[in-house]
Amino acid sequence: MEYKQIQPPAYLKNHIRYFWTLESNDLSIPTRSFRTVAEGSPGLIFQSPEKGPMYQFGKELPHIFLYGQSTRHAEIHFGGAFSTIGICFYPNALKTIFGFDADELTDTCTSVDLLAREDGYLLSTQLVEAGSSPKQIELLSQYLFFKLRKNNRHEDQSMQFAISSIIQSKGSVPLQDLQKHLQISERSFERKFKQYVGVTPKLFSRISRFQASLNELRIGLHTKLTDVAYENDYADQSHFIRSFKEFAGCSPLQYQKQLMQSVENFYERTK
């Protein structure tokens, strides 16, 4: 199994964190199971049709789909051989690129082909014909840039400020302080944030705190879970473990054992 992370073109760098590819030609394994975690960002996944479909909750997924914010872990199943391209967007990309409210896709997904057809793109067919991953990424970038120019009226600096403040503070910035800074009522702040991000500011703060702790485990910053809990303002180690299980589907120790199989926010389940 080979994983690569690719930086987006300059004209999309404010909207896409990175592209990624994941490939395997191992036909000796009939099915591979991957678990996604709550990552605080929407995304897009394309699976080459000739490599077979993807499944979630026993349901076949579109070959190319857009997914929203995840509030919990989930599982995706592939065949032994697969060729997948993914995009990790910034949190408000569904609004800024596609123009619809982000909470419409929270914990669910939609076919990108259906969206692209409205704009005259036969995206799956064009991606298959493109052949190589670099050409497919270039084609996806061109389509997303087209959508971005079409929907650029949906940029909102106040929401970008709120998102950045929460992420940079690892989810610990007081939400009342943000609300006062933006001179907006609590109810309006929550409603607008859900439109741009897909979840409430409070839940996004919890996911951002989880993501900060996940990254510390990934890079081996601390040797003790108590240190990770303390660094990220959890009440204690038990609180940290409960939150981690909620968003990752396993304990921190179980996650650490599977790091060799782990793609960022997308790890292969092992027995």
N, C-alpha and C positions, 0 to 999 in steps of 0.2 A: 504494500500500500504506500503510495507516494502523495505527500501533501506539499503544496506550495502556496505562499501568500504573495500577492502582487499588488503594488501600489496603483491607485487609479490615475488616469491622466490629469494634468493640472486643472483642466476646466471642470473637473468633477470632485476635486479634492476637498471642497467644503461640504460635500453631500455624501461621499462614500469613504468609509474608513479604509477598506481594502477589498480586493477580489481574492478568492481562494479557489484552488483546484484540488480535487481528491480523486485518485485513480487507483484501480486494482484490476489485474487480469488473472487473479487466482480463482480458477474454476473448481478447485478442490473444496472450496467452502460454499455450500449451496445458498446460505443466507447470512448476511451480516447485519447486526443490530447496532444502531447508534442512538445515543441519548443526547438531546439538546437541553441546554439549561437556559434560565432566564438571563438574557444578556443585555437588556436595556436598549436594544436596537431592533428595527425591522430588518428584513433581508430578502434575498431572491436566490432561488436554486434552479439550476438547469441540469437535467440528466439526459444524456444522449439516448434517444429512443432505441437504438440498436443494442444498447447495453441492458435493456429491460427497465421496468417501472420501479418506482419507489412506493412504499406503503406506510401508512400511519393509521393506527387504530383499526387495522384490517382493511383499510380503504386505499385504493390506488390513487396516488397523487398525480396531478398534471405533470407533463415532462418539464414544464417551466412554470414556476409559481412564485408569487409574492406573498410573504407572510408578515404579520404585524408583531407588535410587542407580545412577548410570552410572559405570563405571570406565574408559570410553573414549568417543570420539566416535561418532556415528551419524548417519544421514540419514533425513529424512522428506520425502515428495513430496506436493504438492498439485496440484490443477488451477489454472488461471489465476485463477479466482474462488473465494474461500473466506471463511469467517467463523468465526473460532476464538476460544475462550476458554481460557485456561490458568491454572493455579494453581501458584505456587512455594511449597512448604511449608517449614517448618523441618526440619532433618535427622531428628528422631525422630518425625515426624508419623504415619508408617505404624503405629507401635506405639501412640501416644497417641490417635489418632483412630479407626483401624480395628481395632486390637487384635491384629494378627498380627505375627510376627517380620519385621523389615524385610528380612532377607537372602533371604526367599522371593521378593522382586521385584527383586533386584539385577540390572541389565542386562536386564530384561524388563518386561512390562506385563500388565495384566489388565483385562477389561471391568468398568466400574463398574456397568453395568446389572445384571450378574449379582449383584454385592454388594448393590445397592440393592433388588433384587426380594425378597431375603430379609427386608428391613425394610418391605416394602409400598410401596416407591417404584417408579414406572415413570418413571425419571429422564429418559431421552432424550425420551420423549413429552411429559413435563411441561416440559422445557426448550424444545422446539420450540413448544409452545403458549404459553409465556411471551413469546416474540417478541423483545423488545428485550434488549440486553446487560445493562442494569442489573437488569431483572427476572430474567434468567437467573442473574446473580451472586447476587442475593438468594435464589433458590431453592437454588442450590448451597450457600450459606452456611447455610441452614436445615437442609439434609440433613447437612452436616458437623457442625453443632452437635448434632444428634440423635445422630450416631455418637460424638461426643466425650463426651457425657453418659453414653452407654451403656458406654463403655470407659475412663472416667476412672481406673479402678483401675490402669491401666498407666503412670501418671506415675511417673518415677523421678528424684529430685533429683540423685543421684550421677552418672547419665549426662548429665543436663543440664549439670552442672558441668564434666564432661569435654569435652563438645561445645563449650561456650562458651570454655573455656580454650584449646582447639586453634584455634578460629576467631580469637579475639582475638590470639593469638600468631602468626597467619599460618602455622600449622602447625609452629612451632619449639619449642613447649613440650616438654621431655623427658618421654616417656611414663612412664618409671620414676618421676618425681616425681608424676605424676597417680596412678599405681597406689599409691604409698605414701600419698599424701594420702587416697585412698579406702579404704585398708586392705584391699586385695583382691589376690589373687594375679595374676600375669601372665596365666595361662591363663583365669581367671575373668573378668578385665577384658576380654580379647579376645572371649570368648564372649558376654558381656553386651552389649558395644559393638556387635557384629554384629547381635544381636537388635534393638537399638534404632535403629541407624543403617544397617545393611546391608552395611558393609565393616569391615575391621579398623581399629583406631586409627592404625596406621602409614599405611595407604593413605588414610584420611580426612585425615591430616596433610599428605600429599603433594598431595591435591586442594585442600585449603585454601590451601596455598602457591601452587599454580597459580592459584586463583581470585583471590588477592590480587594476583598479578602481572598477571592479565587485567584486573582493575579499574584498575590503574595505567596500562595501555596504553589502556584505554577513555577515561579522563579526561585522558590526555596529561600525566601527572605527570612523566614523564621523557622526554628526547629520545634517550637512548642505551640500547640493550638491556643494555649492561654495568651501567648504573645500576639497571635493573629487577632484574637478576640479583643484584647486590650487596644491594639493599634487601630482597630476599626470601630471603637466605641460600642461594642456589645456589652451588655450588663455583666455577663460572665461566659465561661466556656460552654455551658449548657445552652444558653441563649444563642450563641454562635452556631452550634451544631444543629439546633432545631431550624434555624433560618436557612442554613446550608442545605439541609435535607429537603426543605420546601422548594427551593429554587433549582437544586441540582439533581435530586432524586437519589442521593447517596450521602453518606457521611464524608467529612473532610478526609479521613484516613482512607476510606474506600476510593475516593477520587485520586488521592496521591498514588495509590497502588496501580491506577490505570493511566498514569500520566504518559507512559510510553505509547499508548494507543490514542492519546488525546490530541485533537485539533482544537484550537481555541473555541470554547463554548459548544463543542460538538465532539463527544468522545465515544469510542467503540465500547460496547458492553462486553465484558468477559465473564465467564462463569467463575 
